[in-house]
Amino acid sequence: MSERKRRAGTDAAEGGSTSKKLRGASAAASYAQSLRSKLRPDASILASLRALASAASKSKPATASSAGAKALSEDDPASASSNYIVVADQDTTSVTSRINRLVLSVARSILAGRGFSFAVPSRTSSNQVYLPDLDRIVLLRRESARPFANVATARKATVTARVLSLVHAVLRRGIHVTKRDLFYTDVKLFGDQSQSDAILDDVSCMLGCTRSSLHVVASEKGVVVGRLTFADDGDVIDCTRMGVGGKAIPPNIDRVSGIESDALFILLVEKDAAFMRLAEDRFYNRFPCIILTAKGQPDVATRLFLRRLKVELKLPVLALVDSDPYGLKILSVYMCGSKNMSYDSANLTTPDIKWLGVRPSDLDKYRVPEQCRLPMSDHDIKVGKEMLEEDFVKQNEGWVKELETMLRTKQKAEIQALSSFGFQYLTEVYLPLKLQQEDWI
């Protein structure tokens, strides 16, 4: 066969493949648009949402003291009778007093010739477990010694003492600082911010208080928009007037007060791009809701804010994340906590979040084009299989089925894959149809 004929054959094959893909994409687009006709009037969908909101308002709210968790006593942070650590919000006077007592005990130990050592709760991975009864990750009550007169722990003991000193100074001034501010007070000693951050969490455990009680916060990350008003340190914020960018979630959640809303649900979004689409289309006016995102991995302030909205407003929470293992990991952090902050999971977790989308089964249900689906990498598959072994996932049959579908097809997709049907398809068709069908897990 001549070279010219071979090229002609190859071109014909490629042309046929391209034509087939175009026909497939056209059919998918036609089907996607046909779904518009299945939408009932908004009034009908709103009636279903009101029923959902009514049911959520009557359900018993989750509190830090539920399911056997007990708040720590004022005098002794280790006095909880449970076998796991439970920290609690404490006022400035209480935290300062605890630091004073801790330092006095260290001073007495030094004067007695025994040197000094800190008893620090062990935050190793093996000490952080998921408890089905609580439906969250907790830190078991085990301690390890951190003596100064030991080469292996001398530096950590020094950093611990330094962080205690800095926190005490911040509390006495009555101000808040960021974790970055704290790091830059002694860069040579801390070496890296991850080290000062880790010791800060140790100090929270030692004192039995939340990290926000130490007046050390992370920089702003999460944003919120929609049917919500609240006071931020006395300034009234109307989240319907925050534009496309939304209102930054305050890092000092203790300064938030006067939370009011006429929303029917809270929509938790994984990514900023989807958040902007929802905000620009004023989705919260068509379907009264509060929309918030942490722009990826959830930070402490966003998790605290979401939990507070859930508890005070008694609204259902629906989640919109990517159809991949990482979207599910992010959702699981909101629901049952992270190992890094397991000691404060009672205050940071929001149980009963409903997984609205994008789910692996949606890719075929909504006929997302093949070119908009991404092949899962070996690492993606590994993470997905690890999630199937998580006790938290095993508790939910729906999650197991969706993860199994993802691993079987070896495909993933981002929320933005829906844009292949139109930039506003997410807000005009996909989400309204999901809400109409009450299609969540």
HELIX and SHEET records of a PDB file:
HELIX    1   1 GLU A    3  SER A   34  1                                  32    
HELIX    2   2 LEU A   35  LYS A   38  5                                   4    
HELIX    3   3 ASP A   42  LYS A   58  1                                  17    
HELIX    4   4 THR A   92  LEU A  111  1                                  20    
HELIX    5   5 SER A  125  ASN A  127  5                                   3    
HELIX    6   6 ALA A  154  ARG A  173  1                                  20    
HELIX    7   7 LYS A  179  TYR A  184  1                                   6    
HELIX    8   8 VAL A  187  PHE A  190  1                                   4    
HELIX    9   9 GLN A  193  LEU A  207  1                                  15    
HELIX   10  10 ARG A  211  LEU A  214  5                                   4    
HELIX   11  11 CYS A  239  ARG A  241  5                                   3    
HELIX   12  12 ILE A  253  ARG A  255  5                                   3    
HELIX   13  13 ASP A  272  GLU A  280  1                                   9    
HELIX   14  14 PHE A  283  ARG A  286  1                                   4    
HELIX   15  15 VAL A  300  LEU A  313  1                                  14    
HELIX   16  16 PRO A  325  CYS A  336  1                                  12    
HELIX   17  17 SER A  342  ASP A  344  5                                   3    
HELIX   18  18 SER A  345  LEU A  348  1                                   4    
HELIX   19  19 PRO A  360  LYS A  365  1                                   6    
HELIX   20  20 GLU A  370  CYS A  372  5                                   3    
HELIX   21  21 ASP A  378  LEU A  388  1                                  11    
HELIX   22  22 ASP A  391  LYS A  394  1                                   4    
HELIX   23  23 GLU A  397  THR A  409  1                                  13    
HELIX   24  24 ILE A  415  PHE A  421  5                                   7    
HELIX   25  25 TYR A  425  TYR A  425  1                                   1    
HELIX   26  26 LEU A  426  TYR A  430  3                                   5    
HELIX   27  27 LEU A  431  GLN A  437  1                                   7    
SHEET    1   A 2 SER A 117  PRO A 121  0                                        
SHEET    2   A 2 GLU A 143  PRO A 147 -1                                        
SHEET    1   B 2 GLN A 128  LEU A 131  0                                        
SHEET    2   B 2 ARG A 136  LEU A 139 -1                                        
SHEET    1   C 2 VAL A 177  THR A 178  0                                        
SHEET    2   C 2 VAL A 216  VAL A 217  1                                        
SHEET    1   D 6 LYS A 247  ALA A 248  0                                        
SHEET    2   D 6 VAL A 223  GLY A 226 -1                                        
SHEET    3   D 6 CYS A 289  THR A 293 -1                                        
SHEET    4   D 6 PHE A 265  VAL A 269  1                                        
SHEET    5   D 6 VAL A 317  LEU A 320  1                                        
SHEET    6   D 6 ILE A 353  GLY A 357  1                                        
SHEET    1   E 3 ASP A 235  ASP A 238  0                                        
SHEET    2   E 3 THR A 229  ASP A 232 -1                                        
SHEET    3   E 3 VAL A 256  GLU A 260 -1                                        
SHEET    1   F 2 LEU A 374  PRO A 375  0                                        
SHEET    2   F 2 GLN A 411  LYS A 412 -1                                        
END                                                                             
